[in-house]
């Protein structure tokens, strides 16, 4: 969805180094500090669209794919050809790391509760 919706350009990031697979990985401190970010409303709009897309395609997945190695799931960040099921579990685990980081930052800013509240 990131590329399909042309998010880097819409958010004014089109000319910025966004790191490995446009995910922010491998940026230097100065590259990260130079970035400007969109409004909360724009991030929420994108997030809603991404999760709506996920909700739409999940019912189409066939459990028979779980043990299959699908080369289309591997990326530069995840170059190992793992079974589809392992990749899905890794992505969910990775998403939890992001939620944990956001909750830690929220707590450091003096706010209470989870980021999903």
Jmol script that loads the backbone (N, CA, C; Angstrom):
load data "model"
ATOM      1  N   UNK A   1       0.813  -1.192   0.000  1.00  0.00           N
ATOM      2  CA  UNK A   1       0.000   0.000   0.000  1.00  0.00           C
ATOM      3  C   UNK A   1       0.860   1.261   0.000  1.00  0.00           C
ATOM      4  N   UNK A   2       2.024   1.173   0.618  1.00  0.00           N
ATOM      5  CA  UNK A   2       2.924   2.316   0.710  1.00  0.00           C
ATOM      6  C   UNK A   2       3.199   2.891  -0.682  1.00  0.00           C
ATOM      7  N   UNK A   3       3.603   2.010  -1.603  1.00  0.00           N
ATOM      8  CA  UNK A   3       3.913   2.470  -2.957  1.00  0.00           C
ATOM      9  C   UNK A   3       2.664   2.697  -3.792  1.00  0.00           C
ATOM     10  N   UNK A   4       1.660   1.837  -3.642  1.00  0.00           N
ATOM     11  CA  UNK A   4       0.443   1.969  -4.423  1.00  0.00           C
ATOM     12  C   UNK A   4      -0.247   3.306  -4.170  1.00  0.00           C
ATOM     13  N   UNK A   5      -0.208   3.772  -2.934  1.00  0.00           N
ATOM     14  CA  UNK A   5      -0.817   5.059  -2.584  1.00  0.00           C
ATOM     15  C   UNK A   5       0.152   6.227  -2.715  1.00  0.00           C
ATOM     16  N   UNK A   6       1.391   5.944  -3.153  1.00  0.00           N
ATOM     17  CA  UNK A   6       2.412   6.973  -3.351  1.00  0.00           C
ATOM     18  C   UNK A   6       2.624   7.805  -2.085  1.00  0.00           C
ATOM     19  N   UNK A   7       2.687   7.113  -0.952  1.00  0.00           N
ATOM     20  CA  UNK A   7       2.801   7.780   0.344  1.00  0.00           C
ATOM     21  C   UNK A   7       4.064   8.638   0.465  1.00  0.00           C
ATOM     22  N   UNK A   8       5.248   8.158   0.029  1.00  0.00           N
ATOM     23  CA  UNK A   8       6.428   9.024   0.183  1.00  0.00           C
ATOM     24  C   UNK A   8       6.248  10.404  -0.458  1.00  0.00           C
ATOM     25  N   UNK A   9       5.671  10.440  -1.646  1.00  0.00           N
ATOM     26  CA  UNK A   9       5.464  11.721  -2.314  1.00  0.00           C
ATOM     27  C   UNK A   9       4.369  12.525  -1.621  1.00  0.00           C
ATOM     28  N   UNK A  10       3.267  11.873  -1.268  1.00  0.00           N
ATOM     29  CA  UNK A  10       2.159  12.572  -0.604  1.00  0.00           C
ATOM     30  C   UNK A  10       2.590  13.169   0.729  1.00  0.00           C
ATOM     31  N   UNK A  11       3.522  12.502   1.406  1.00  0.00           N
ATOM     32  CA  UNK A  11       3.978  12.985   2.708  1.00  0.00           C
ATOM     33  C   UNK A  11       5.237  13.844   2.598  1.00  0.00           C
ATOM     34  N   UNK A  12       5.652  14.177   1.389  1.00  0.00           N
ATOM     35  CA  UNK A  12       6.823  15.025   1.201  1.00  0.00           C
ATOM     36  C   UNK A  12       8.136  14.326   1.476  1.00  0.00           C
ATOM     37  N   UNK A  13       8.158  13.004   1.332  1.00  0.00           N
ATOM     38  CA  UNK A  13       9.367  12.226   1.595  1.00  0.00           C
ATOM     39  C   UNK A  13       9.997  11.689   0.319  1.00  0.00           C
ATOM     40  N   UNK A  14       9.480  12.107  -0.830  1.00  0.00           N
ATOM     41  CA  UNK A  14       9.923  11.552  -2.105  1.00  0.00           C
ATOM     42  C   UNK A  14      11.411  11.687  -2.380  1.00  0.00           C
ATOM     43  N   UNK A  15      12.046  12.742  -1.888  1.00  0.00           N
ATOM     44  CA  UNK A  15      13.467  12.953  -2.163  1.00  0.00           C
ATOM     45  C   UNK A  15      14.352  12.580  -0.977  1.00  0.00           C
ATOM     46  N   UNK A  16      13.769  11.990   0.051  1.00  0.00           N
ATOM     47  CA  UNK A  16      14.496  11.662   1.275  1.00  0.00           C
ATOM     48  C   UNK A  16      14.928  10.203   1.239  1.00  0.00           C
ATOM     49  N   UNK A  17      16.124   9.909   1.745  1.00  0.00           N
ATOM     50  CA  UNK A  17      16.557   8.525   1.899  1.00  0.00           C
ATOM     51  C   UNK A  17      15.719   7.915   3.021  1.00  0.00           C
ATOM     52  N   UNK A  18      14.921   6.909   2.685  1.00  0.00           N
ATOM     53  CA  UNK A  18      14.057   6.276   3.678  1.00  0.00           C
ATOM     54  C   UNK A  18      14.635   4.963   4.183  1.00  0.00           C
ATOM     55  N   UNK A  19      15.877   4.671   3.798  1.00  0.00           N
ATOM     56  CA  UNK A  19      16.527   3.473   4.314  1.00  0.00           C
ATOM     57  C   UNK A  19      16.108   2.205   3.594  1.00  0.00           C
ATOM     58  N   UNK A  20      16.480   1.099   4.169  1.00  0.00           N
ATOM     59  CA  UNK A  20      16.220  -0.214   3.601  1.00  0.00           C
ATOM     60  C   UNK A  20      14.732  -0.406   3.352  1.00  0.00           C
ATOM     61  N   UNK A  21      14.380  -0.634   2.101  1.00  0.00           N
ATOM     62  CA  UNK A  21      12.993  -0.846   1.678  1.00  0.00           C
ATOM     63  C   UNK A  21      12.046   0.249   2.155  1.00  0.00           C
ATOM     64  N   UNK A  22      12.540   1.464   2.220  1.00  0.00           N
ATOM     65  CA  UNK A  22      11.759   2.628   2.649  1.00  0.00           C
ATOM     66  C   UNK A  22      11.200   2.484   4.059  1.00  0.00           C
ATOM     67  N   UNK A  23      11.852   1.657   4.880  1.00  0.00           N
ATOM     68  CA  UNK A  23      11.357   1.407   6.225  1.00  0.00           C
ATOM     69  C   UNK A  23      12.103   2.118   7.328  1.00  0.00           C
ATOM     70  N   UNK A  24      13.065   2.967   6.985  1.00  0.00           N
ATOM     71  CA  UNK A  24      13.800   3.706   8.003  1.00  0.00           C
ATOM     72  C   UNK A  24      15.014   2.977   8.555  1.00  0.00           C
ATOM     73  N   UNK A  25      15.165   1.710   8.211  1.00  0.00           N
ATOM     74  CA  UNK A  25      16.306   0.941   8.691  1.00  0.00           C
ATOM     75  C   UNK A  25      17.577   1.411   8.001  1.00  0.00           C
ATOM     76  N   UNK A  26      18.655   1.494   8.756  1.00  0.00           N
ATOM     77  CA  UNK A  26      19.993   1.861   8.263  1.00  0.00           C
ATOM     78  C   UNK A  26      20.176   3.348   8.011  1.00  0.00           C
ATOM     79  N   UNK A  27      19.257   4.181   8.465  1.00  0.00           N
ATOM     80  CA  UNK A  27      19.466   5.621   8.338  1.00  0.00           C
ATOM     81  C   UNK A  27      20.501   6.064   9.363  1.00  0.00           C
ATOM     82  N   UNK A  28      21.277   7.064   8.988  1.00  0.00           N
ATOM     83  CA  UNK A  28      22.179   7.652   9.965  1.00  0.00           C
ATOM     84  C   UNK A  28      21.354   8.552  10.885  1.00  0.00           C
ATOM     85  N   UNK A  29      21.928   8.941  12.010  1.00  0.00           N
ATOM     86  CA  UNK A  29      21.221   9.841  12.926  1.00  0.00           C
ATOM     87  C   UNK A  29      20.866  11.152  12.239  1.00  0.00           C
ATOM     88  N   UNK A  30      21.773  11.676  11.425  1.00  0.00           N
ATOM     89  CA  UNK A  30      21.496  12.955  10.764  1.00  0.00           C
ATOM     90  C   UNK A  30      20.410  12.802   9.704  1.00  0.00           C
ATOM     91  N   UNK A  31      20.379  11.672   8.984  1.00  0.00           N
ATOM     92  CA  UNK A  31      19.310  11.447   8.012  1.00  0.00           C
ATOM     93  C   UNK A  31      17.957  11.353   8.716  1.00  0.00           C
ATOM     94  N   UNK A  32      17.911  10.635   9.822  1.00  0.00           N
ATOM     95  CA  UNK A  32      16.656  10.492  10.565  1.00  0.00           C
ATOM     96  C   UNK A  32      16.211  11.834  11.134  1.00  0.00           C
ATOM     97  N   UNK A  33      17.156  12.613  11.650  1.00  0.00           N
ATOM     98  CA  UNK A  33      16.820  13.905  12.249  1.00  0.00           C
ATOM     99  C   UNK A  33      16.323  14.906  11.215  1.00  0.00           C
ATOM    100  N   UNK A  34      16.727  14.757   9.959  1.00  0.00           N
ATOM    101  CA  UNK A  34      16.343  15.698   8.913  1.00  0.00           C
ATOM    102  C   UNK A  34      14.945  15.426   8.352  1.00  0.00           C
ATOM    103  N   UNK A  35      14.355  14.308   8.723  1.00  0.00           N
ATOM    104  CA  UNK A  35      13.038  13.961   8.179  1.00  0.00           C
ATOM    105  C   UNK A  35      11.943  14.805   8.817  1.00  0.00           C
ATOM    106  N   UNK A  36      10.953  15.134   8.011  1.00  0.00           N
ATOM    107  CA  UNK A  36       9.744  15.760   8.523  1.00  0.00           C
ATOM    108  C   UNK A  36       8.625  14.735   8.400  1.00  0.00           C
ATOM    109  N   UNK A  37       7.673  14.805   9.292  1.00  0.00           N
ATOM    110  CA  UNK A  37       6.636  13.789   9.323  1.00  0.00           C
ATOM    111  C   UNK A  37       5.269  14.396   9.040  1.00  0.00           C
ATOM    112  N   UNK A  38       4.367  13.579   8.519  1.00  0.00           N
ATOM    113  CA  UNK A  38       3.024  14.074   8.209  1.00  0.00           C
ATOM    114  C   UNK A  38       2.210  14.276   9.487  1.00  0.00           C
ATOM    115  N   UNK A  39       1.044  14.805   9.297  1.00  0.00           N
ATOM    116  CA  UNK A  39       0.143  15.005  10.436  1.00  0.00           C
ATOM    117  C   UNK A  39      -0.344  13.658  10.969  1.00  0.00           C
ATOM    118  N   UNK A  40      -0.802  13.673  12.194  1.00  0.00           N
ATOM    119  CA  UNK A  40      -1.356  12.462  12.785  1.00  0.00           C
ATOM    120  C   UNK A  40      -2.529  11.964  11.942  1.00  0.00           C
ATOM    121  N   UNK A  41      -3.343  12.878  11.446  1.00  0.00           N
ATOM    122  CA  UNK A  41      -4.499  12.495  10.633  1.00  0.00           C
ATOM    123  C   UNK A  41      -4.064  11.729   9.381  1.00  0.00           C
ATOM    124  N   UNK A  42      -2.974  12.171   8.742  1.00  0.00           N
ATOM    125  CA  UNK A  42      -2.482  11.488   7.545  1.00  0.00           C
ATOM    126  C   UNK A  42      -1.976  10.086   7.878  1.00  0.00           C
ATOM    127  N   UNK A  43      -1.294   9.947   9.014  1.00  0.00           N
ATOM    128  CA  UNK A  43      -0.789   8.630   9.423  1.00  0.00           C
ATOM    129  C   UNK A  43      -1.954   7.707   9.757  1.00  0.00           C
ATOM    130  N   UNK A  44      -2.950   8.217  10.468  1.00  0.00           N
ATOM    131  CA  UNK A  44      -4.119   7.405  10.823  1.00  0.00           C
ATOM    132  C   UNK A  44      -4.877   6.995   9.556  1.00  0.00           C
ATOM    133  N   UNK A  45      -5.009   7.892   8.602  1.00  0.00           N
ATOM    134  CA  UNK A  45      -5.685   7.576   7.336  1.00  0.00           C
ATOM    135  C   UNK A  45      -4.957   6.439   6.612  1.00  0.00           C
ATOM    136  N   UNK A  46      -3.632   6.537   6.529  1.00  0.00           N
ATOM    137  CA  UNK A  46      -2.847   5.487   5.881  1.00  0.00           C
ATOM    138  C   UNK A  46      -2.965   4.167   6.648  1.00  0.00           C
ATOM    139  N   UNK A  47      -2.857   4.225   7.962  1.00  0.00           N
ATOM    140  CA  UNK A  47      -2.937   3.029   8.783  1.00  0.00           C
ATOM    141  C   UNK A  47      -4.297   2.355   8.622  1.00  0.00           C
ATOM    142  N   UNK A  48      -5.367   3.141   8.641  1.00  0.00           N
ATOM    143  CA  UNK A  48      -6.709   2.586   8.442  1.00  0.00           C
ATOM    144  C   UNK A  48      -6.813   1.891   7.093  1.00  0.00           C
ATOM    145  N   UNK A  49      -6.278   2.521   6.050  1.00  0.00           N
ATOM    146  CA  UNK A  49      -6.326   1.921   4.714  1.00  0.00           C
ATOM    147  C   UNK A  49      -5.522   0.622   4.662  1.00  0.00           C
ATOM    148  N   UNK A  50      -4.358   0.620   5.310  1.00  0.00           N
ATOM    149  CA  UNK A  50      -3.512  -0.584   5.308  1.00  0.00           C
ATOM    150  C   UNK A  50      -4.202  -1.733   6.034  1.00  0.00           C
ATOM    151  N   UNK A  51      -4.804  -1.456   7.187  1.00  0.00           N
ATOM    152  CA  UNK A  51      -5.495  -2.516   7.924  1.00  0.00           C
ATOM    153  C   UNK A  51      -6.782  -2.945   7.225  1.00  0.00           C
ATOM    154  N   UNK A  52      -7.471  -2.025   6.564  1.00  0.00           N
ATOM    155  CA  UNK A  52      -8.643  -2.407   5.770  1.00  0.00           C
ATOM    156  C   UNK A  52      -8.234  -3.357   4.653  1.00  0.00           C
ATOM    157  N   UNK A  53      -7.101  -3.064   4.014  1.00  0.00           N
ATOM    158  CA  UNK A  53      -6.578  -3.936   2.953  1.00  0.00           C
ATOM    159  C   UNK A  53      -6.258  -5.319   3.518  1.00  0.00           C
ATOM    160  N   UNK A  54      -5.612  -5.350   4.672  1.00  0.00           N
ATOM    161  CA  UNK A  54      -5.284  -6.619   5.312  1.00  0.00           C
ATOM    162  C   UNK A  54      -6.555  -7.402   5.638  1.00  0.00           C
ATOM    163  N   UNK A  55      -7.547  -6.729   6.200  1.00  0.00           N
ATOM    164  CA  UNK A  55      -8.816  -7.389   6.510  1.00  0.00           C
ATOM    165  C   UNK A  55      -9.471  -7.961   5.257  1.00  0.00           C
ATOM    166  N   UNK A  56      -9.308  -7.272   4.128  1.00  0.00           N
ATOM    167  CA  UNK A  56      -9.925  -7.733   2.880  1.00  0.00           C
ATOM    168  C   UNK A  56      -9.232  -8.969   2.306  1.00  0.00           C
ATOM    169  N   UNK A  57      -7.905  -9.059   2.456  1.00  0.00           N
ATOM    170  CA  UNK A  57      -7.200 -10.179   1.825  1.00  0.00           C
ATOM    171  C   UNK A  57      -7.030 -11.391   2.727  1.00  0.00           C
ATOM    172  N   UNK A  58      -7.092 -11.217   4.028  1.00  0.00           N
ATOM    173  CA  UNK A  58      -6.898 -12.359   4.929  1.00  0.00           C
ATOM    174  C   UNK A  58      -7.880 -13.507   4.659  1.00  0.00           C
ATOM    175  N   UNK A  59      -9.166 -13.232   4.439  1.00  0.00           N
ATOM    176  CA  UNK A  59     -10.079 -14.349   4.188  1.00  0.00           C
ATOM    177  C   UNK A  59      -9.744 -15.140   2.913  1.00  0.00           C
ATOM    178  N   UNK A  60      -8.993 -14.528   2.007  1.00  0.00           N
ATOM    179  CA  UNK A  60      -8.641 -15.195   0.756  1.00  0.00           C
ATOM    180  C   UNK A  60      -7.474 -16.164   0.914  1.00  0.00           C
ATOM    181  N   UNK A  61      -6.750 -16.074   2.030  1.00  0.00           N
ATOM    182  CA  UNK A  61      -5.588 -16.935   2.211  1.00  0.00           C
ATOM    183  C   UNK A  61      -6.032 -18.359   2.495  1.00  0.00           C
ATOM    184  N   UNK A  62      -5.339 -19.260   1.874  1.00  0.00           N
ATOM    185  CA  UNK A  62      -5.638 -20.680   2.006  1.00  0.00           C
ATOM    186  C   UNK A  62      -4.612 -21.295   2.955  1.00  0.00           C
ATOM    187  N   UNK A  63      -5.084 -22.023   3.962  1.00  0.00           N
ATOM    188  CA  UNK A  63      -4.181 -22.631   4.940  1.00  0.00           C
ATOM    189  C   UNK A  63      -3.153 -23.551   4.298  1.00  0.00           C
ATOM    190  N   UNK A  64      -3.419 -24.035   3.097  1.00  0.00           N
ATOM    191  CA  UNK A  64      -2.457 -24.922   2.446  1.00  0.00           C
ATOM    192  C   UNK A  64      -1.166 -24.188   2.100  1.00  0.00           C
ATOM    193  N   UNK A  65      -1.189 -22.848   2.108  1.00  0.00           N
ATOM    194  CA  UNK A  65       0.010 -22.064   1.800  1.00  0.00           C
ATOM    195  C   UNK A  65       0.979 -21.976   2.980  1.00  0.00           C
ATOM    196  N   UNK A  66       0.509 -22.254   4.192  1.00  0.00           N
ATOM    197  CA  UNK A  66       1.323 -22.046   5.391  1.00  0.00           C
ATOM    198  C   UNK A  66       2.699 -22.713   5.303  1.00  0.00           C
ATOM    199  N   UNK A  67       2.805 -23.975   4.863  1.00  0.00           N
ATOM    200  CA  UNK A  67       4.139 -24.584   4.815  1.00  0.00           C
ATOM    201  C   UNK A  67       4.929 -24.261   3.541  1.00  0.00           C
ATOM    202  N   UNK A  68       4.294 -23.604   2.579  1.00  0.00           N
ATOM    203  CA  UNK A  68       4.944 -23.339   1.300  1.00  0.00           C
ATOM    204  C   UNK A  68       5.963 -22.209   1.404  1.00  0.00           C
ATOM    205  N   UNK A  69       7.041 -22.345   0.662  1.00  0.00           N
ATOM    206  CA  UNK A  69       8.021 -21.274   0.551  1.00  0.00           C
ATOM    207  C   UNK A  69       7.633 -20.455  -0.672  1.00  0.00           C
ATOM    208  N   UNK A  70       7.275 -19.214  -0.436  1.00  0.00           N
ATOM    209  CA  UNK A  70       6.851 -18.341  -1.519  1.00  0.00           C
ATOM    210  C   UNK A  70       7.893 -17.254  -1.734  1.00  0.00           C
ATOM    211  N   UNK A  71       8.618 -17.303  -2.821  1.00  0.00           N
ATOM    212  CA  UNK A  71       9.685 -16.311  -3.049  1.00  0.00           C
ATOM    213  C   UNK A  71       9.189 -14.872  -3.042  1.00  0.00           C
ATOM    214  N   UNK A  72       7.929 -14.652  -3.356  1.00  0.00           N
ATOM    215  CA  UNK A  72       7.421 -13.283  -3.398  1.00  0.00           C
ATOM    216  C   UNK A  72       7.336 -12.651  -2.013  1.00  0.00           C
ATOM    217  N   UNK A  73       7.447 -13.447  -0.944  1.00  0.00           N
ATOM    218  CA  UNK A  73       7.362 -12.899   0.401  1.00  0.00           C
ATOM    219  C   UNK A  73       8.730 -12.439   0.888  1.00  0.00           C
ATOM    220  N   UNK A  74       9.788 -12.891   0.258  1.00  0.00           N
ATOM    221  CA  UNK A  74      11.119 -12.480   0.686  1.00  0.00           C
ATOM    222  C   UNK A  74      11.415 -11.085   0.140  1.00  0.00           C
ATOM    223  N   UNK A  75      12.185 -10.339   0.897  1.00  0.00           N
ATOM    224  CA  UNK A  75      12.538  -8.975   0.528  1.00  0.00           C
ATOM    225  C   UNK A  75      14.009  -8.759   0.847  1.00  0.00           C
ATOM    226  N   UNK A  76      14.497  -7.586   0.545  1.00  0.00           N
ATOM    227  CA  UNK A  76      15.884  -7.263   0.879  1.00  0.00           C
ATOM    228  C   UNK A  76      16.098  -7.339   2.393  1.00  0.00           C
ATOM    229  N   UNK A  77      15.100  -6.900   3.141  1.00  0.00           N
ATOM    230  CA  UNK A  77      15.207  -6.938   4.602  1.00  0.00           C
ATOM    231  C   UNK A  77      15.058  -8.357   5.140  1.00  0.00           C
ATOM    232  N   UNK A  78      14.303  -9.190   4.430  1.00  0.00           N
ATOM    233  CA  UNK A  78      14.070 -10.576   4.836  1.00  0.00           C
ATOM    234  C   UNK A  78      14.418 -11.487   3.660  1.00  0.00           C
ATOM    235  N   UNK A  79      15.716 -11.663   3.389  1.00  0.00           N
ATOM    236  CA  UNK A  79      16.133 -12.388   2.183  1.00  0.00           C
ATOM    237  C   UNK A  79      16.022 -13.908   2.260  1.00  0.00           C
ATOM    238  N   UNK A  80      15.811 -14.448   3.437  1.00  0.00           N
ATOM    239  CA  UNK A  80      15.763 -15.892   3.581  1.00  0.00           C
ATOM    240  C   UNK A  80      14.405 -16.391   3.104  1.00  0.00           C
ATOM    241  N   UNK A  81      14.425 -17.416   2.300  1.00  0.00           N
ATOM    242  CA  UNK A  81      13.177 -18.001   1.807  1.00  0.00           C
ATOM    243  C   UNK A  81      12.592 -18.901   2.885  1.00  0.00           C
ATOM    244  N   UNK A  82      11.706 -18.349   3.674  1.00  0.00           N
ATOM    245  CA  UNK A  82      11.037 -19.075   4.751  1.00  0.00           C
ATOM    246  C   UNK A  82       9.653 -19.509   4.271  1.00  0.00           C
ATOM    247  N   UNK A  83       9.087 -20.518   4.910  1.00  0.00           N
ATOM    248  CA  UNK A  83       7.691 -20.840   4.597  1.00  0.00           C
ATOM    249  C   UNK A  83       6.798 -19.637   4.883  1.00  0.00           C
ATOM    250  N   UNK A  84       5.733 -19.543   4.138  1.00  0.00           N
ATOM    251  CA  UNK A  84       4.790 -18.434   4.254  1.00  0.00           C
ATOM    252  C   UNK A  84       4.320 -18.244   5.698  1.00  0.00           C
ATOM    253  N   UNK A  85       3.978 -19.331   6.370  1.00  0.00           N
ATOM    254  CA  UNK A  85       3.489 -19.244   7.748  1.00  0.00           C
ATOM    255  C   UNK A  85       4.507 -18.631   8.688  1.00  0.00           C
ATOM    256  N   UNK A  86       5.786 -18.981   8.518  1.00  0.00           N
ATOM    257  CA  UNK A  86       6.853 -18.426   9.358  1.00  0.00           C
ATOM    258  C   UNK A  86       6.966 -16.923   9.113  1.00  0.00           C
ATOM    259  N   UNK A  87       6.857 -16.523   7.865  1.00  0.00           N
ATOM    260  CA  UNK A  87       6.946 -15.106   7.519  1.00  0.00           C
ATOM    261  C   UNK A  87       5.791 -14.324   8.135  1.00  0.00           C
ATOM    262  N   UNK A  88       4.584 -14.868   8.077  1.00  0.00           N
ATOM    263  CA  UNK A  88       3.422 -14.188   8.662  1.00  0.00           C
ATOM    264  C   UNK A  88       3.615 -14.010  10.166  1.00  0.00           C
ATOM    265  N   UNK A  89       4.061 -15.060  10.846  1.00  0.00           N
ATOM    266  CA  UNK A  89       4.287 -14.971  12.292  1.00  0.00           C
ATOM    267  C   UNK A  89       5.361 -13.923  12.590  1.00  0.00           C
ATOM    268  N   UNK A  90       6.425 -13.888  11.805  1.00  0.00           N
ATOM    269  CA  UNK A  90       7.497 -12.910  12.009  1.00  0.00           C
ATOM    270  C   UNK A  90       6.974 -11.487  11.838  1.00  0.00           C
ATOM    271  N   UNK A  91       6.121 -11.273  10.865  1.00  0.00           N
ATOM    272  CA  UNK A  91       5.573  -9.930  10.646  1.00  0.00           C
ATOM    273  C   UNK A  91       4.691  -9.501  11.829  1.00  0.00           C
ATOM    274  N   UNK A  92       3.895 -10.409  12.358  1.00  0.00           N
ATOM    275  CA  UNK A  92       3.079 -10.073  13.533  1.00  0.00           C
ATOM    276  C   UNK A  92       3.969  -9.778  14.735  1.00  0.00           C
ATOM    277  N   UNK A  93       5.027 -10.580  14.922  1.00  0.00           N
ATOM    278  CA  UNK A  93       5.951 -10.348  16.038  1.00  0.00           C
ATOM    279  C   UNK A  93       6.616  -8.982  15.882  1.00  0.00           C
ATOM    280  N   UNK A  94       7.034  -8.677  14.670  1.00  0.00           N
ATOM    281  CA  UNK A  94       7.704  -7.409  14.402  1.00  0.00           C
ATOM    282  C   UNK A  94       6.754  -6.231  14.675  1.00  0.00           C
ATOM    283  N   UNK A  95       5.493  -6.378  14.303  1.00  0.00           N
ATOM    284  CA  UNK A  95       4.512  -5.321  14.567  1.00  0.00           C
ATOM    285  C   UNK A  95       4.385  -5.077  16.068  1.00  0.00           C
ATOM    286  N   UNK A  96       4.455  -6.150  16.858  1.00  0.00           N
ATOM    287  CA  UNK A  96       4.383  -5.996  18.320  1.00  0.00           C
ATOM    288  C   UNK A  96       5.584  -5.221  18.853  1.00  0.00           C
ATOM    289  N   UNK A  97       6.746  -5.388  18.233  1.00  0.00           N
ATOM    290  CA  UNK A  97       7.920  -4.604  18.642  1.00  0.00           C
ATOM    291  C   UNK A  97       7.654  -3.121  18.435  1.00  0.00           C
ATOM    292  N   UNK A  98       7.038  -2.779  17.317  1.00  0.00           N
ATOM    293  CA  UNK A  98       6.725  -1.374  17.055  1.00  0.00           C
ATOM    294  C   UNK A  98       5.730  -0.844  18.082  1.00  0.00           C
ATOM    295  N   UNK A  99       4.704  -1.628  18.391  1.00  0.00           N
ATOM    296  CA  UNK A  99       3.735  -1.196  19.403  1.00  0.00           C
ATOM    297  C   UNK A  99       4.419  -0.983  20.750  1.00  0.00           C
ATOM    298  N   UNK A 100       5.330  -1.883  21.116  1.00  0.00           N
ATOM    299  CA  UNK A 100       6.051  -1.740  22.381  1.00  0.00           C
ATOM    300  C   UNK A 100       6.885  -0.476  22.414  1.00  0.00           C
ATOM    301  N   UNK A 101       7.537  -0.174  21.306  1.00  0.00           N
ATOM    302  CA  UNK A 101       8.342   1.049  21.231  1.00  0.00           C
ATOM    303  C   UNK A 101       7.451   2.282  21.373  1.00  0.00           C
ATOM    304  N   UNK A 102       6.314   2.267  20.685  1.00  0.00           N
ATOM    305  CA  UNK A 102       5.403   3.408  20.777  1.00  0.00           C
ATOM    306  C   UNK A 102       4.878   3.572  22.197  1.00  0.00           C
ATOM    307  N   UNK A 103       4.581   2.454  22.851  1.00  0.00           N
ATOM    308  CA  UNK A 103       4.079   2.551  24.220  1.00  0.00           C
ATOM    309  C   UNK A 103       5.150   3.059  25.172  1.00  0.00           C
ATOM    310  N   UNK A 104       6.397   2.642  24.955  1.00  0.00           N
ATOM    311  CA  UNK A 104       7.490   3.147  25.785  1.00  0.00           C
ATOM    312  C   UNK A 104       7.654   4.655  25.590  1.00  0.00           C
ATOM    313  N   UNK A 105       7.603   5.101  24.343  1.00  0.00           N
ATOM    314  CA  UNK A 105       7.715   6.538  24.072  1.00  0.00           C
ATOM    315  C   UNK A 105       6.546   7.299  24.680  1.00  0.00           C
ATOM    316  N   UNK A 106       5.359   6.738  24.582  1.00  0.00           N
ATOM    317  CA  UNK A 106       4.184   7.380  25.173  1.00  0.00           C
ATOM    318  C   UNK A 106       4.379   7.544  26.678  1.00  0.00           C
ATOM    319  N   UNK A 107       4.883   6.497  27.341  1.00  0.00           N
ATOM    320  CA  UNK A 107       5.139   6.575  28.774  1.00  0.00           C
ATOM    321  C   UNK A 107       6.202   7.599  29.109  1.00  0.00           C
ATOM    322  N   UNK A 108       7.255   7.681  28.284  1.00  0.00           N
ATOM    323  CA  UNK A 108       8.324   8.655  28.527  1.00  0.00           C
ATOM    324  C   UNK A 108       7.809  10.088  28.394  1.00  0.00           C
ATOM    325  N   UNK A 109       6.761  10.272  27.585  1.00  0.00           N
ATOM    326  CA  UNK A 109       6.170  11.597  27.411  1.00  0.00           C
ATOM    327  C   UNK A 109       5.145  11.917  28.493  1.00  0.00           C
ATOM    328  N   UNK A 110       4.955  10.967  29.423  1.00  0.00           N
ATOM    329  CA  UNK A 110       4.065  11.212  30.540  1.00  0.00           C
ATOM    330  C   UNK A 110       2.621  10.797  30.324  1.00  0.00           C
ATOM    331  N   UNK A 111       2.351  10.103  29.219  1.00  0.00           N
ATOM    332  CA  UNK A 111       0.994   9.649  28.948  1.00  0.00           C
ATOM    333  C   UNK A 111       0.805   8.240  29.499  1.00  0.00           C
ATOM    334  N   UNK A 112      -0.428   7.907  29.819  1.00  0.00           N
ATOM    335  CA  UNK A 112      -0.728   6.589  30.351  1.00  0.00           C
ATOM    336  C   UNK A 112      -1.501   5.764  29.321  1.00  0.00           C
ATOM    337  N   UNK A 113      -1.470   4.458  29.487  1.00  0.00           N
ATOM    338  CA  UNK A 113      -2.257   3.568  28.635  1.00  0.00           C
ATOM    339  C   UNK A 113      -1.503   3.107  27.419  1.00  0.00           C
ATOM    340  N   UNK A 114      -2.114   2.190  26.697  1.00  0.00           N
ATOM    341  CA  UNK A 114      -1.475   1.655  25.507  1.00  0.00           C
ATOM    342  C   UNK A 114      -1.737   2.548  24.310  1.00  0.00           C
ATOM    343  N   UNK A 115      -1.019   2.307  23.250  1.00  0.00           N
ATOM    344  CA  UNK A 115      -1.228   3.108  22.041  1.00  0.00           C
ATOM    345  C   UNK A 115      -2.511   2.727  21.329  1.00  0.00           C
ATOM    346  N   UNK A 116      -3.104   1.625  21.714  1.00  0.00           N
ATOM    347  CA  UNK A 116      -4.346   1.203  21.087  1.00  0.00           C
ATOM    348  C   UNK A 116      -5.572   1.666  21.859  1.00  0.00           C
ATOM    349  N   UNK A 117      -5.348   2.400  22.954  1.00  0.00           N
ATOM    350  CA  UNK A 117      -6.479   2.935  23.741  1.00  0.00           C
ATOM    351  C   UNK A 117      -7.109   4.098  23.009  1.00  0.00           C
TER     352      UNK A 117
END
end "model"
wireframe off; spacefill off
backbone 0.3
color backbone group
